[in-house]
């Protein structure tokens, strides 16, 4: 019954069409040529713009772009669309009338993809006032390029811009400007990103020059992003630091425990390689060094040097054992009665050390490992002894001290590196 009594709600396929036709007659659409801009041949038509940012969807470091959804509104005056109104009320239309009148030909500079939302219908609105003032609004999602500098990544701050410009009309035909200056840009307070803190939005206006067509007004929406560091502390910096500290454990392990020290060194080196690979996999292949690269590669060098330190200790220990064996073979035999050769040992060696053949290799590992062997050469003349012409062969190799020094030098150097690194980049 409601549909039959209310003519406005009467279901007829021609209702919408007849309303649109009456609106076109009221605006005298057919009486004017809307293929040309208002005041064609005269001064440039001013077109004000304001933007409301609905969401900042994604920031991609790999592709160096960002995706933003916004409401883009244009304001201008077209006297051809003025109409008589007794109550001075405006008329609002959807996107179907837009195709029949002149609208500014805006486009996004450096955009990769963009589209006007069309659910449930085209998200386009046209509002015409009796004096010919026009408001043209549309909801757009755009993916645009952002030139990022990763030299301080992940302690970086990025600045990206969305640029709006007329495609066909130079500044002699169309003058773009922000409707209310910096107040022309509105943002939703709920906008947030997982990796970034949005510090500020601001607007600017510049002129762009093309050699073949001329000068164009260009509007900029610039926003500054500061990266959250906590995620990278947990995923990159803390694991790398722990691997370096783990490599220092080998300095407290006995040098003769090869099965313990070698796998520990190899494990830390491979783990650092995995961390470096994982970080670079999510980053563009830039040709300069990033801040995280400096930290990871210096940490990798510390881990690698701890492996080389054990290699040096093991090599020197092997050399020492060989020399000990040679010296042992050169010692004269004192069991025979004929012409015994005197042998004098350093006072720091006990008789037990000589009898057991350990030659200064204590079992507790805390004493210095050295061997000083003095072999008296065979000349027994008293004058030669008085003149001190006795020959000596001395050898002193302290492999255990290398580990002792490494326990202090490695942590101290790494702490100094961290102080310098964080003071520069923070």
C-alpha positions in Angstrom: 0.0 0.0 0.0 2.9 2.3 0.8 4.3 2.1 -2.7 1.0 2.9 -4.3 0.2 6.0 -2.2 3.7 7.6 -2.1 4.6 8.8 -5.6 8.2 9.4 -4.5 8.6 5.7 -3.5 6.8 4.4 -6.5 8.8 1.7 -8.1 9.3 2.7 -11.6 12.5 2.3 -13.7 12.0 5.8 -15.2 11.9 7.6 -11.8 15.7 8.0 -11.5 16.1 8.9 -15.2 13.3 11.5 -15.1 14.9 13.2 -12.0 18.3 13.3 -13.7 16.7 14.7 -16.8 14.9 17.5 -14.8 18.2 18.3 -13.1 20.0 18.6 -16.4 17.2 20.9 -17.7 17.5 23.0 -14.5 21.3 23.3 -15.0 20.9 23.8 -18.7 23.4 21.1 -19.5 22.3 20.9 -23.2 22.6 24.7 -23.6 26.4 24.8 -23.0 29.5 23.2 -24.3 31.1 21.5 -21.3 34.0 20.1 -23.3 36.0 23.3 -22.5 36.9 24.7 -19.1 35.0 27.6 -17.6 36.1 31.0 -18.9 37.9 29.4 -21.8 40.3 31.9 -23.4 40.3 34.0 -20.2 42.3 33.9 -17.1 43.2 30.6 -15.4 40.4 29.1 -13.4 41.2 28.6 -9.7 40.6 25.1 -8.5 40.9 24.6 -4.7 41.7 21.2 -3.3 41.4 19.6 0.1 42.1 16.0 1.1 41.0 13.8 4.0 43.3 10.8 4.5 41.2 7.8 5.4 44.0 5.2 5.8 47.7 4.7 5.2 47.5 1.0 4.2 51.0 -0.2 3.6 54.7 0.9 3.3 56.8 -1.4 1.2 60.6 -1.1 1.6 61.2 -3.7 -1.2 59.1 -1.9 -3.8 59.8 1.6 -2.3 56.1 2.6 -2.4 53.2 3.3 -0.2 49.4 2.8 -0.5 46.9 5.4 0.7 43.1 5.7 0.7 41.8 9.3 0.7 38.9 11.6 -0.1 39.9 14.0 -2.8 37.7 17.1 -3.1 37.9 19.8 -5.8 36.3 23.3 -5.6 35.7 25.6 -8.5 33.1 27.9 -10.0 31.4 27.3 -13.3 28.7 29.9 -14.1 27.3 27.6 -16.7 25.9 25.4 -13.9 24.2 28.3 -12.0 20.5 27.9 -11.6 17.5 29.6 -10.0 16.7 28.6 -6.5 14.1 30.1 -4.1 15.6 28.5 -1.0 19.3 28.8 -2.0 19.9 25.1 -1.6 22.5 23.1 -3.5 21.8 20.0 -5.5 23.8 16.8 -5.1 24.4 14.2 -7.8 26.3 11.0 -8.2 28.9 10.0 -10.8 26.5 9.9 -13.7 26.3 13.6 -14.1 30.1 14.0 -13.9 30.5 12.6 -17.4 28.4 15.4 -18.9 30.1 18.4 -17.4 33.7 19.7 -17.2 35.7 18.6 -14.2 39.4 19.1 -13.4 41.7 16.4 -14.9 43.7 15.6 -11.8 46.2 12.7 -11.7 48.8 11.4 -9.2 52.4 12.0 -10.2 54.6 8.9 -9.7 51.7 6.7 -9.0 51.9 3.0 -9.8 48.3 2.0 -9.3 45.2 3.9 -8.4 41.4 3.4 -8.6 38.1 5.0 -7.6 36.1 2.8 -5.3 32.9 1.4 -6.8 31.2 -0.5 -4.0 28.3 -0.4 -4.0 28.3 2.3 -6.6 31.0 4.7 -7.8 32.2 6.6 -4.8 31.8 10.0 -6.6 29.8 13.0 -5.5 29.0 16.2 -7.3 27.4 19.2 -5.5 26.3 22.3 -7.4 25.3 25.5 -5.7 22.9 28.1 -7.2 25.7 30.5 -8.0 27.6 27.9 -10.0 30.1 26.8 -7.3 30.9 23.1 -7.6 32.2 20.6 -5.2 33.5 17.4 -6.7 34.5 14.6 -4.3 35.8 11.1 -4.9 37.2 8.3 -2.8 40.5 7.0 -4.2 43.1 4.4 -3.3 46.5 5.2 -4.8 49.9 3.4 -4.7 52.7 5.9 -5.3 56.5 5.8 -5.4 58.5 6.9 -2.3 62.2 7.3 -2.6 63.6 5.9 0.6 67.0 6.2 2.1 68.1 3.1 4.0 71.5 4.3 5.1 70.3 4.5 8.7 67.9 1.5 8.6 66.3 0.4 10.9 67.0 3.6 12.8 65.7 5.7 9.9 63.1 8.3 9.3 61.4 8.3 5.9 59.6 11.2 4.1 57.1 10.3 1.4 54.9 12.6 -0.8 51.7 12.2 -2.8 51.8 14.7 -5.7 48.6 15.9 -7.4 48.7 17.7 -10.8 46.5 18.6 -13.7 47.3 16.4 -16.7 46.4 18.8 -19.6 46.0 22.3 -18.2 49.1 24.4 -17.5 49.2 27.2 -15.0 47.9 29.5 -17.6 44.6 27.6 -17.8 44.2 26.1 -14.4 45.5 27.3 -11.0 45.7 24.5 -8.4 45.9 25.6 -4.8 45.2 24.2 -1.3 41.7 25.4 -0.3 42.7 26.2 3.3 46.5 26.0 3.4 47.7 23.3 5.8 44.2 23.0 7.2 43.2 21.5 3.8 44.7 18.2 4.9 42.7 16.2 7.4 43.7 12.8 8.8 42.0 10.1 10.8 43.4 9.9 14.3 43.1 6.1 14.2 45.7 5.8 11.4 48.6 3.6 12.5 51.2 1.4 11.0 52.9 -1.7 12.5 56.5 -0.6 11.8 56.2 3.2 11.7 55.2 6.1 13.8 53.5 8.8 11.7 55.0 12.0 12.9 53.3 14.7 10.8 51.4 15.5 7.6 51.9 18.8 5.8 51.1 20.3 2.4 53.1 22.4 -0.1 52.6 23.8 -3.5 55.2 24.0 -6.3 55.5 24.5 -10.0 56.6 21.6 -12.2 58.1 22.2 -15.6 58.0 19.9 -18.7 60.1 20.9 -21.6 57.5 20.1 -24.2 54.3 21.4 -22.5 55.2 24.1 -20.0 54.6 24.8 -16.3 52.0 23.1 -14.1 50.8 23.6 -10.6 51.6 20.7 -8.4 50.2 20.0 -4.9 52.2 17.9 -2.4 51.0 15.8 0.5 54.1 15.0 2.5 54.2 12.8 5.6 57.1 11.8 7.8 57.5 8.3 9.2 59.8 7.1 12.0 60.5 3.4 12.2 59.8 1.5 15.4 63.1 0.0 16.6 61.7 -2.5 19.1 60.9 -5.2 16.5 64.4 -5.1 15.1 65.9 -5.1 18.6 64.2 -8.4 19.3 64.6 -10.0 15.9 68.1 -8.8 14.8 70.2 -6.9 17.4 69.6 -9.1 20.5 70.2 -12.4 18.6 73.4 -11.0 17.0 74.7 -9.8 20.4 73.9 -13.1 22.0 75.8 -15.0 19.3 78.9 -12.8 19.8 78.7 -13.4 23.6 78.3 -17.1 23.0 81.5 -17.2 20.9 83.4 -15.9 24.0 82.5 -19.0 25.9 85.2 -20.9 24.0 87.9 -18.7 25.7 87.1 -20.5 29.0 87.2 -24.0 27.5 90.4 -26.0 27.7 92.4 -25.7 24.5 92.8 -29.4 24.3 88.9 -29.8 24.1 88.7 -29.6 20.3 85.3 -31.3 20.0 83.9 -28.6 22.3 85.5 -25.4 20.9 85.3 -26.1 17.2 81.5 -26.9 17.0 80.8 -23.8 19.2 82.7 -21.5 16.8 81.1 -23.0 13.7 77.6 -22.8 15.1 77.9 -19.1 16.0 79.4 -18.3 12.5 76.5 -20.1 10.8 73.9 -18.5 13.0 75.3 -15.0 12.2 75.2 -15.9 8.5 71.5 -16.9 8.8 70.6 -13.6 10.6 72.3 -11.5 7.9 70.6 -13.4 5.1 67.2 -13.0 6.8 67.6 -9.3 7.2 68.7 -8.7 3.6 65.9 -10.9 2.2 63.3 -8.3 3.2 65.2 -5.3 2.0 65.8 -3.9 -1.5 69.2 -4.5 -3.1 70.7 -1.1 -2.5 74.3 -0.4 -3.4 75.2 1.4 -0.1 75.8 0.1 3.4 72.9 0.2 5.9 73.2 0.8 9.6 72.1 -2.8 10.4 74.7 -4.1 7.9 77.4 -2.4 9.9 76.2 -3.9 13.2 75.7 -7.4 11.8 79.0 -7.6 9.9 81.0 -6.3 12.8 79.3 -8.9 15.0 80.2 -11.5 12.3 83.8 -10.4 12.4 83.9 -10.8 16.2 82.5 -14.3 15.9 84.9 -15.2 13.1 87.9 -13.8 15.1 87.0 -16.0 18.0 87.3 -19.1 15.7 90.6 -17.8 14.4 91.8 -17.2 18.0 91.3 -20.9 18.8 93.0 -21.9 15.5 96.0 -19.8 16.6 96.1 -21.3 20.1 95.8 -24.8 18.7 98.6 -24.2 16.1 101.0 -22.7 18.7 100.3 -25.6 21.1 101.1 -28.1 18.3 104.3 -26.2 17.5 105.2 -26.2 21.2 104.7 -29.9 21.5 106.9 -30.6 18.5 109.7 -28.5 19.9 109.4 -30.2 23.2 109.8 -33.5 21.5 112.8 -32.3 19.6 114.4 -31.0 22.8 113.7 -34.2 24.6 115.5 -36.1 21.9 118.5 -33.8 22.1 119.0 -34.3 25.8 122.3 -36.3 26.5 122.1 -39.6 28.1 123.7 -39.5 31.6 123.5 -43.2 32.4 126.9 -44.1 30.9 130.3 -43.6 32.8 132.3 -42.0 30.0 132.4 -38.2 29.8 129.0 -37.3 31.1 127.5 -34.0 29.8 126.2 -31.7 32.5 122.6 -30.6 32.0 121.3 -27.6 33.8 117.6 -26.8 34.1 115.9 -23.6 35.0 115.2 -23.4 38.7 111.4 -23.0 38.1 111.3 -26.7 37.0 111.2 -29.4 39.6 112.9 -32.7 39.4 109.6 -34.4 39.1 108.9 -32.5 35.9 112.2 -33.7 34.5 111.6 -37.3 35.5 108.0 -37.4 34.2 109.0 -35.7 30.9 106.2 -33.1 31.2 108.6 -30.2 30.7 106.5 -27.4 32.2 103.1 -28.7 31.2 101.1 -28.4 34.5 98.0 -30.4 34.9 95.9 -27.7 36.4 96.1 -25.4 33.3 96.4 -22.2 35.4 100.2 -21.9 35.5 102.1 -20.6 32.5 103.1 -23.2 30.0 106.7 -22.7 29.2 109.9 -24.6 28.7 113.3 -23.2 29.1 116.0 -25.7 28.5 119.6 -24.8 29.0 122.0 -27.3 27.4 125.6 -26.9 28.4 127.8 -27.4 25.4 130.6 -29.9 25.6 133.7 -27.7 26.3 135.0 -28.3 29.9 137.9 -25.9 29.9 137.9 -23.8 33.1 138.7 -20.6 31.2 135.7 -21.0 29.0 133.5 -21.6 32.0 134.9 -18.5 33.7 134.4 -16.4 30.6 130.8 -17.5 30.4 131.1 -19.1 27.0 128.6 -21.8 27.8 125.8 -22.0 25.1 122.1 -21.9 25.8 119.1 -22.8 23.8 115.9 -21.1 25.2 112.2 -21.5 24.2 109.1 -19.9 25.8 105.6 -20.3 24.4 102.7 -19.2 26.5 99.5 -20.4 24.7 97.3 -20.2 27.7 97.9 -16.4 28.0 96.2 -15.9 24.5 92.9 -17.2 25.9 93.4 -15.0 29.0 93.9 -11.8 27.0 91.0 -12.7 24.7 88.6 -12.9 27.6 89.3 -9.2 28.2 90.0 -7.8 24.7 87.0 -9.3 22.9 84.3 -8.1 25.3 86.0 -4.7 25.8 86.3 -4.1 22.0 82.7 -5.1 21.4 81.3 -2.9 24.2 83.3 0.0 22.8 81.9 -0.7 19.3 78.3 -0.7 20.7 78.9 2.6 22.5 80.1 4.2 19.3 77.4 2.7 17.1 74.4 3.7 19.3 75.8 7.1 19.9 76.0 7.8 16.2 72.6 6.3 15.0 70.4 7.1 18.0 
